[in-house]
Amino acid sequence: MTSPSEPRAARRSSAASPLTTPPSDAAVPVVDASAVRDMEDVGEVLGNACFGCGPDVPHGLRIRRTGHDGSTAYAEFTVQPEHQGAPGLAHGGILASAMDEILGTSAWLLGGRYVTGRLETDYLAPVPVGSVVHLTARCTGVDGRKAYIEGEARLGGPDGPIAVRAASIFIKVPLEHFTKER
Ligand SMILES: CCCCCCCCCCCCCC(=O)SCCNC(=O)CCNC(=O)[C@H](O)C(C)(C)COP(=O)(O)OP(=O)(O)OC[C@H]1O[C@@H](n2cnc3c(N)ncnc32)[C@H](O)[C@@H]1OP(=O)(O)O
């Protein structure tokens, strides 16, 4: 339930703009049963040095994936002092990175490999350093190579108040996108 005293963005049910809303004829997302294994395999390709989820990246977010259900992905991370912007509060770009990671995880559950094409964020509440941030994302439609993914970050628990909402388009790419020399 929202009230007029809440931020304007909180009164909307989704972060999606017309650009991140799937077309009316978009396909319902189908989850690939092999996608989870694929996600583990990709660690070998990427070397697990990911800023978002690499467990040993010193100043990374060290996001922990906690589960999935269909295209819905769950994860969490703890905001560290090196993630702050204003004193004592998480930097907005750091929170966008966290959203990118959980949205990308949902996209990868569809099978194949996806990269971020467009990322929109609504910041609804400040996130203090030391917070455990609970991340969720799900696919709202697939149109050709484009997967429309929405998600949110909550504080205080998986059902806590929403601090950040995001909507995105992820684009399916071949494996060579990651392996070719540039
Ligand atoms: C242990 C490890 C586990 C790992 C788990 C995995 C989790 C991973 C989590 C990681 C999370 C972090 C993830 C990251 O951080 S990924 C890193 C950030 N993203 C990038 O670096 C992507 C850079 N961009 C590109 O490489 C190219 O532009 C791509 C590949 C995206 C498209 O170039 P390409 O030449 O291939 O294709 P195309 O141009 O014909 O486009 C194809 C279709 O897409 C539509 N389109 C394109 N762009 C946009 C846009 N901005 N808004 C709306 N639509 C867009 C386009 O209109 C067209 O649609 P249609 O005309 O067909 O309808």
PDBQT file of the ligand as one rigid body, heavy atoms in Angstrom, charges set to zero:
ROOT
HETATM    1  C1  LIG A 201      30.178 -18.201 -11.729  1.00  0.00    +0.000 C 
HETATM    2  C2  LIG A 201      29.756 -17.377 -12.836  1.00  0.00    +0.000 C 
HETATM    3  C3  LIG A 201      28.206 -17.375 -12.988  1.00  0.00    +0.000 C 
HETATM    4  C4  LIG A 201      27.800 -16.364 -14.004  1.00  0.00    +0.000 C 
HETATM    5  C5  LIG A 201      26.327 -16.212 -13.990  1.00  0.00    +0.000 C 
HETATM    6  C6  LIG A 201      25.885 -15.255 -15.016  1.00  0.00    +0.000 C 
HETATM    7  C7  LIG A 201      25.343 -14.014 -14.417  1.00  0.00    +0.000 C 
HETATM    8  C8  LIG A 201      25.816 -12.866 -15.199  1.00  0.00    +0.000 C 
HETATM    9  C9  LIG A 201      25.468 -11.575 -14.545  1.00  0.00    +0.000 C 
HETATM   10  C10 LIG A 201      26.238 -10.469 -15.228  1.00  0.00    +0.000 C 
HETATM   11  C11 LIG A 201      25.565  -9.157 -15.051  1.00  0.00    +0.000 C 
HETATM   12  C12 LIG A 201      26.353  -8.059 -15.717  1.00  0.00    +0.000 C 
HETATM   13  C13 LIG A 201      26.061  -7.992 -17.174  1.00  0.00    +0.000 C 
HETATM   14  C14 LIG A 201      26.893  -6.926 -17.812  1.00  0.00    +0.000 C 
HETATM   15  O1  LIG A 201      27.315  -6.018 -17.185  1.00  0.00    +0.000 OA
HETATM   16  S1  LIG A 201      27.207  -7.059 -19.501  1.00  0.00    +0.000 SA
HETATM   17  C15 LIG A 201      28.307  -5.689 -19.783  1.00  0.00    +0.000 C 
HETATM   18  C16 LIG A 201      27.586  -4.440 -20.190  1.00  0.00    +0.000 C 
HETATM   19  N1  LIG A 201      27.026  -4.578 -21.492  1.00  0.00    +0.000 N 
HETATM   20  C17 LIG A 201      27.766  -4.576 -22.614  1.00  0.00    +0.000 C 
HETATM   21  O2  LIG A 201      28.984  -4.487 -22.570  1.00  0.00    +0.000 OA
HETATM   22  C18 LIG A 201      27.032  -4.683 -23.920  1.00  0.00    +0.000 C 
HETATM   23  C19 LIG A 201      27.707  -3.794 -24.968  1.00  0.00    +0.000 C 
HETATM   24  N2  LIG A 201      26.905  -3.808 -26.180  1.00  0.00    +0.000 N 
HETATM   25  C20 LIG A 201      27.106  -4.742 -27.138  1.00  0.00    +0.000 C 
HETATM   26  O3  LIG A 201      28.010  -5.555 -27.065  1.00  0.00    +0.000 OA
HETATM   27  C21 LIG A 201      26.151  -4.709 -28.306  1.00  0.00    +0.000 C 
HETATM   28  O4  LIG A 201      25.572  -3.442 -28.449  1.00  0.00    +0.000 OA
HETATM   29  C22 LIG A 201      25.023  -5.781 -28.166  1.00  0.00    +0.000 C 
HETATM   30  C23 LIG A 201      25.648  -7.195 -28.119  1.00  0.00    +0.000 C 
HETATM   31  C24 LIG A 201      24.188  -5.557 -26.894  1.00  0.00    +0.000 C 
HETATM   32  C25 LIG A 201      24.069  -5.697 -29.343  1.00  0.00    +0.000 C 
HETATM   33  O5  LIG A 201      24.801  -5.709 -30.517  1.00  0.00    +0.000 OA
HETATM   34  P1  LIG A 201      24.501  -6.731 -31.737  1.00  0.00    +0.000 P 
HETATM   35  O6  LIG A 201      25.205  -6.202 -32.927  1.00  0.00    +0.000 OA
HETATM   36  O7  LIG A 201      24.801  -8.119 -31.313  1.00  0.00    +0.000 OA
HETATM   37  O8  LIG A 201      22.940  -6.693 -31.922  1.00  0.00    +0.000 OA
HETATM   38  P2  LIG A 201      21.985  -5.489 -32.416  1.00  0.00    +0.000 P 
HETATM   39  O9  LIG A 201      22.593  -4.163 -32.251  1.00  0.00    +0.000 OA
HETATM   40  O10 LIG A 201      21.468  -5.853 -33.766  1.00  0.00    +0.000 OA
HETATM   41  O11 LIG A 201      20.799  -5.616 -31.328  1.00  0.00    +0.000 OA
HETATM   42  C26 LIG A 201      20.048  -6.814 -31.237  1.00  0.00    +0.000 C 
HETATM   43  C27 LIG A 201      18.669  -6.441 -30.737  1.00  0.00    +0.000 C 
HETATM   44  O12 LIG A 201      18.825  -5.833 -29.449  1.00  0.00    +0.000 OA
HETATM   45  C28 LIG A 201      18.299  -4.496 -29.472  1.00  0.00    +0.000 C 
HETATM   46  N3  LIG A 201      19.137  -3.626 -28.611  1.00  0.00    +0.000 N 
HETATM   47  C29 LIG A 201      20.463  -3.578 -28.567  1.00  0.00    +0.000 A 
HETATM   48  N4  LIG A 201      20.853  -2.667 -27.664  1.00  0.00    +0.000 NA
HETATM   49  C30 LIG A 201      19.716  -2.152 -27.122  1.00  0.00    +0.000 A 
HETATM   50  C31 LIG A 201      19.461  -1.170 -26.148  1.00  0.00    +0.000 A 
HETATM   51  N5  LIG A 201      20.438  -0.523 -25.519  1.00  0.00    +0.000 N 
HETATM   52  N6  LIG A 201      18.191  -0.896 -25.835  1.00  0.00    +0.000 NA
HETATM   53  C32 LIG A 201      17.171  -1.530 -26.454  1.00  0.00    +0.000 A 
HETATM   54  N7  LIG A 201      17.352  -2.492 -27.392  1.00  0.00    +0.000 NA
HETATM   55  C33 LIG A 201      18.618  -2.768 -27.722  1.00  0.00    +0.000 A 
HETATM   56  C34 LIG A 201      18.380  -4.075 -30.923  1.00  0.00    +0.000 C 
HETATM   57  O13 LIG A 201      17.447  -3.035 -31.189  1.00  0.00    +0.000 OA
HETATM   58  C35 LIG A 201      18.009  -5.357 -31.611  1.00  0.00    +0.000 C 
HETATM   59  O14 LIG A 201      16.613  -5.566 -31.493  1.00  0.00    +0.000 OA
HETATM   60  P3  LIG A 201      15.753  -5.981 -32.765  1.00  0.00    +0.000 P 
HETATM   61  O15 LIG A 201      15.982  -4.905 -33.763  1.00  0.00    +0.000 OA
HETATM   62  O16 LIG A 201      16.302  -7.311 -33.188  1.00  0.00    +0.000 OA
HETATM   63  O17 LIG A 201      14.354  -6.071 -32.291  1.00  0.00    +0.000 OA
ENDROOT
TORSDOF 0
